[in-house]
């Protein structure tokens, strides 16, 4: 006999741990003040929109595919709102039993625990958008003046009200995911199914009492309140097992599924959605594999095409920008190709760039004026990341006066 309740609680514990540690490990996190997107060890900058687009589209289609296949299982097993709401309700029930003779004290302890938990959960949530150490300093100063501080205070208040009063009612009043399921689900989507062709139901209503959403699954598997948690399956099997009868409620691939067990259904819709998900996943993998941790850009300064020096050389002005998007310091060395006799004048070469830092600078390239017959000479500036031995070549043009024939 399956024990879906124990499975849910183990999954809840794992999901809670993942939710609490993700922002501190920079696995998935938007850093709004620094305009960074952290994705599984990669620090993506706002100018890397292509990679961010693939990452967001991959996550979106992962949600769509999981919803089409498994319906509301996310709500019952993975949703933080569901997990912490059930924990809040369990705490309230336990304190109510322990302080039955002193209910006010029990309520005071409950609100105190929820208040502390709300501050902590709000801190974790805002850490997905603000660097945790910076947020901790703001919290220590009781900052309610900046955007991060105001957001933290607002999320704390909303979290307290949610887990003290609203809780699972949020799923049926404010959360759009349940309504989205109505559009994504089809005849083969996983759901909790009640079948009683032999009229074996004994009307004990334990499935109703144990349902966290307070519904009667016998009415319909498509009720918006049903989150497919499987608690009613355990309840029915527990009672009917005493009568040596099988349970009447089970997971099934669609309402018309009469099989006690079976593989995931395969149809054109699922094949197409899975193929799209794989394509975005491959695109994301390729984009990340082609990404350079140190981004170098070189461009000419054409406010003045050139100027001639007293040393008999012609000078062109250029600028560079280096963005170190890695977690290690970088050294970038510049050199010239296809411009004989030219020299590069930089304040320092190679250029040192700290982790997460962007630097810009100007430099000059000079070449002998004597013997030049072309107004425009094509050459390349080579930028070498010495730590990773990665080279970038930037085609450039050198402007110079021409000698009369």
Residue pairs with C-beta under 8 A, 6 or more apart in sequence:
1 237
1 238
1 241
1 247
2 230
2 233
2 234
2 237
3 234
4 229
4 230
4 231
4 233
4 234
5 230
5 231
5 234
7 230
8 76
8 77
8 229
8 230
8 231
11 77
11 78
12 77
12 83
12 86
15 77
15 78
15 80
15 83
16 80
16 83
16 84
19 80
19 124
20 124
22 28
22 29
22 128
23 29
23 124
23 127
23 128
23 132
24 127
24 132
26 38
26 41
26 43
27 38
27 39
27 40
27 41
28 38
28 39
28 40
28 128
29 37
29 38
29 127
29 128
29 129
30 36
30 37
30 38
30 128
30 129
31 37
31 38
31 129
31 130
31 131
32 129
32 130
33 130
33 131
33 134
33 148
34 131
34 356
35 45
35 46
36 43
36 44
36 45
36 46
37 43
37 44
37 45
37 46
37 48
37 52
37 55
38 44
39 52
39 55
42 51
42 288
42 291
43 325
43 326
43 327
43 356
44 51
44 52
44 55
44 325
45 295
45 323
45 325
46 52
48 291
48 325
50 287
51 284
51 287
51 288
51 291
54 280
54 283
54 284
54 287
55 284
57 280
58 277
58 280
58 281
58 283
58 284
61 273
61 276
61 277
61 280
62 277
63 74
64 184
64 273
64 277
65 270
65 273
65 274
65 277
66 73
66 74
67 74
67 180
67 181
67 184
67 185
67 189
68 184
68 185
68 186
68 189
68 269
68 270
68 273
69 189
69 190
69 264
69 270
70 189
70 190
70 228
71 181
71 185
71 189
71 190
71 191
71 228
72 178
72 181
72 191
72 226
72 227
72 228
73 190
73 228
74 177
75 82
75 171
75 177
75 178
75 227
75 228
75 229
76 82
76 227
76 228
76 229
76 230
77 229
79 177
79 227
81 162
81 170
81 171
81 175
82 168
82 171
82 212
82 227
84 117
84 121
84 163
85 162
85 163
85 167
85 168
85 170
86 168
86 212
88 114
88 163
88 164
88 167
89 167
89 168
89 212
91 110
91 113
91 114
92 110
95 106
95 107
95 109
95 110
96 103
96 106
98 106
99 105
99 106
99 109
100 106
110 164
111 164
114 160
114 163
114 164
115 160
117 159
117 163
118 156
118 157
118 159
118 160
118 163
119 156
121 159
122 152
122 155
122 156
122 159
123 132
123 135
123 136
123 139
123 152
125 155
125 159
126 135
126 148
126 151
126 152
126 155
127 135
129 148
129 151
130 138
130 148
134 148
135 148
135 152
138 146
138 148
138 149
138 152
139 152
143 149
143 152
144 150
144 153
162 170
166 173
168 212
168 213
171 178
171 213
171 225
171 227
172 178
172 213
172 224
172 225
178 224
178 227
179 224
182 222
182 224
185 191
186 254
186 269
187 254
187 255
187 256
188 253
188 254
188 257
188 265
188 267
188 270
189 253
189 254
190 228
190 251
190 252
190 253
191 221
191 222
191 226
191 228
191 251
191 252
191 254
191 255
192 217
192 221
192 226
192 228
192 230
192 232
192 233
192 249
192 250
192 251
192 252
193 221
193 249
193 250
193 251
193 252
193 255
193 257
194 217
194 218
194 221
194 248
194 249
195 248
195 249
195 250
195 258
196 218
196 248
200 240
200 245
200 248
201 218
201 248
202 239
202 240
202 243
204 239
205 216
206 235
206 236
206 238
206 239
207 216
207 217
207 218
207 231
207 232
207 235
207 236
207 249
208 214
208 215
208 216
208 217
208 232
209 235
210 231
210 232
210 234
210 235
211 217
211 231
211 232
212 227
212 229
212 231
213 225
213 226
213 227
214 225
215 223
215 225
215 226
217 223
217 226
217 232
217 249
221 255
222 255
228 251
230 251
232 249
233 247
233 249
233 250
233 251
236 247
236 248
236 249
237 246
237 247
237 249
240 246
240 247
240 248
241 247
250 260
252 259
253 259
253 262
253 264
253 265
254 265
264 270
292 385
292 390
292 392
293 324
293 325
293 326
293 330
293 385
293 388
294 322
294 323
294 324
294 325
294 326
294 330
294 332
294 353
294 385
294 388
294 390
295 322
295 323
295 325
296 320
296 321
296 322
296 332
296 383
296 385
296 392
297 320
297 321
297 322
297 394
298 318
298 319
298 320
298 334
298 381
298 383
298 394
298 396
299 318
299 319
299 320
300 316
300 317
300 318
300 319
300 396
300 397
301 317
301 318
301 319
301 362
303 317
304 317
305 316
305 399
306 314
306 315
306 316
306 399
306 400
306 401
307 314
307 315
308 314
308 315
308 369
308 401
309 315
309 366
312 368
312 369
312 370
313 366
313 367
313 368
313 369
314 366
314 367
314 368
314 369
314 372
314 398
314 399
314 400
314 401
315 364
315 365
315 366
316 364
316 365
316 366
316 398
316 399
316 400
317 362
317 363
317 364
318 362
318 363
318 364
318 365
318 381
318 396
319 360
319 361
319 362
319 363
320 334
320 351
320 360
320 361
320 362
320 363
320 383
321 358
321 359
321 360
322 330
322 332
322 351
322 353
322 358
322 359
322 360
323 353
323 357
323 358
324 330
324 353
324 354
324 355
324 356
324 357
324 358
325 356
326 355
327 355
327 356
328 355
328 387
329 352
329 353
329 354
329 355
329 387
330 352
330 353
330 355
330 385
330 386
330 387
330 388
331 350
331 351
331 352
331 353
331 385
331 386
331 387
332 350
332 351
332 353
332 383
332 384
332 385
332 386
333 349
333 350
333 351
333 383
333 384
333 386
334 344
334 346
334 349
334 350
334 351
334 363
334 381
334 382
334 383
334 384
335 344
335 381
335 382
335 384
336 342
336 344
336 365
336 379
336 380
336 381
336 382
337 379
337 380
337 381
337 382
337 393
338 378
338 379
338 380
339 365
339 367
339 377
339 379
339 398
340 367
341 367
341 368
342 365
342 366
342 367
342 379
342 398
343 365
343 366
343 367
344 363
344 364
344 365
345 363
345 364
345 365
345 366
346 361
346 363
347 361
347 363
350 384
350 386
351 359
351 361
353 359
365 398
367 377
367 398
367 400
369 400
369 401
370 403
371 403
372 400
372 401
372 402
372 403
373 402
373 403
373 405
374 400
374 402
375 399
375 400
375 401
375 402
376 397
376 398
376 399
377 397
377 398
377 400
378 395
378 396
378 397
378 398
379 395
379 396
379 397
379 398
380 393
380 394
380 395
380 396
381 393
381 394
381 396
382 391
382 392
382 393
382 394
383 391
383 392
383 393
383 394
384 390
384 391
384 392
385 391
